[in-house]
Amino acid sequence: MKQLADRTKLSYRELLYGAAKDVRKLYEELVRKFASSYADEIVKVKQDYEARILQLKKEYEAKLKEAYQRGFEDGKRKMKELIFAKCEVRCRG
């Protein structure tokens, strides 16, 4: 430390103060980078979650539409059967 102080022409106090400032800057930079990467990860997880929800919603809507269509077609078929059955009764009578 004496050699470093002699080379830089700084007192021990100035040398230690400068080192403390450098350590603080390094700490702040590490915290900022960690927080930034953490925030990036949160955004990525959120985007993945939203994409999955959108996919599930589309799948659900497709299944719902298919079930509705099957029900509609089944209803039409039953109505035809009912109409033909009533027509047969009237036609025979």
C-alpha positions in Angstrom: 0.0 0.0 0.0 2.9 2.3 0.7 4.4 1.7 -2.8 1.0 2.4 -4.3 0.7 5.6 -2.3 4.2 6.7 -3.3 3.5 5.9 -7.0 0.2 7.8 -7.1 1.4 10.6 -4.7 -1.7 10.1 -2.6 -1.9 9.8 1.1 -3.2 6.6 2.7 -6.4 8.3 3.5 -6.9 9.5 -0.1 -6.0 6.0 -1.4 -8.4 4.3 0.9 -11.2 6.9 0.1 -10.6 6.3 -3.6 -10.7 2.6 -3.2 -14.0 2.8 -1.2 -15.5 5.0 -3.9 -14.4 2.4 -6.5 -15.9 -0.4 -4.5 -19.1 1.5 -4.1 -19.3 2.2 -7.9 -18.7 -1.5 -8.6 -21.4 -2.4 -6.1 -23.9 0.0 -7.6 -23.1 -1.3 -11.1 -23.6 -4.9 -10.0 -26.9 -4.1 -8.3 -28.1 -2.2 -11.4 -27.1 -5.1 -13.8 -28.7 -7.7 -11.5 -31.9 -5.6 -11.2 -31.9 -5.1 -14.9 -31.5 -8.8 -15.7 -34.1 -9.6 -13.0 -36.5 -7.2 -14.6 -35.8 -8.7 -18.0 -36.6 -12.2 -16.7 -39.9 -10.9 -15.2 -40.9 -9.4 -18.5 -40.0 -12.7 -20.3 -42.0 -14.8 -17.8 -44.9 -12.4 -18.2 -44.8 -12.6 -22.0 -44.6 -16.4 -21.9 -47.5 -16.5 -19.5 -49.6 -14.1 -21.7 -48.8 -16.1 -24.8 -49.8 -19.4 -23.1 -53.1 -17.8 -21.8 -53.8 -16.6 -25.4 -53.1 -20.1 -26.8 -55.4 -21.7 -24.1 -58.1 -19.1 -24.9 -58.0 -19.9 -28.6 -58.1 -23.6 -27.9 -61.1 -23.2 -25.5 -62.9 -21.0 -28.0 -62.3 -23.5 -30.8 -63.6 -26.4 -28.5 -66.6 -24.2 -27.5 -67.4 -23.4 -31.1 -67.1 -27.1 -32.1 -69.4 -28.1 -29.2 -71.9 -25.4 -30.2 -71.9 -26.5 -33.8 -72.4 -30.2 -32.7 -75.3 -29.1 -30.5 -76.8 -27.0 -33.2 -76.6 -29.8 -35.8 -78.0 -32.2 -33.2 -80.9 -29.8 -32.6 -81.6 -29.5 -36.3 -81.7 -33.2 -36.7 -84.0 -33.7 -33.7 -86.3 -30.9 -35.0 -86.5 -32.7 -38.4 -87.3 -36.0 -36.7 -90.0 -34.3 -34.7 -91.5 -32.6 -37.7 -91.4 -35.8 -39.8 -92.9 -37.8 -36.9 -95.8 -35.4 -36.5 -96.3 -35.3 -40.3 -96.5 -39.1 -40.3 -99.2 -39.1 -37.6 -101.2 -36.5 -39.5 -100.8 -38.2 -42.8 -102.0 -41.5 -41.5 -105.0 -40.1 -39.7 
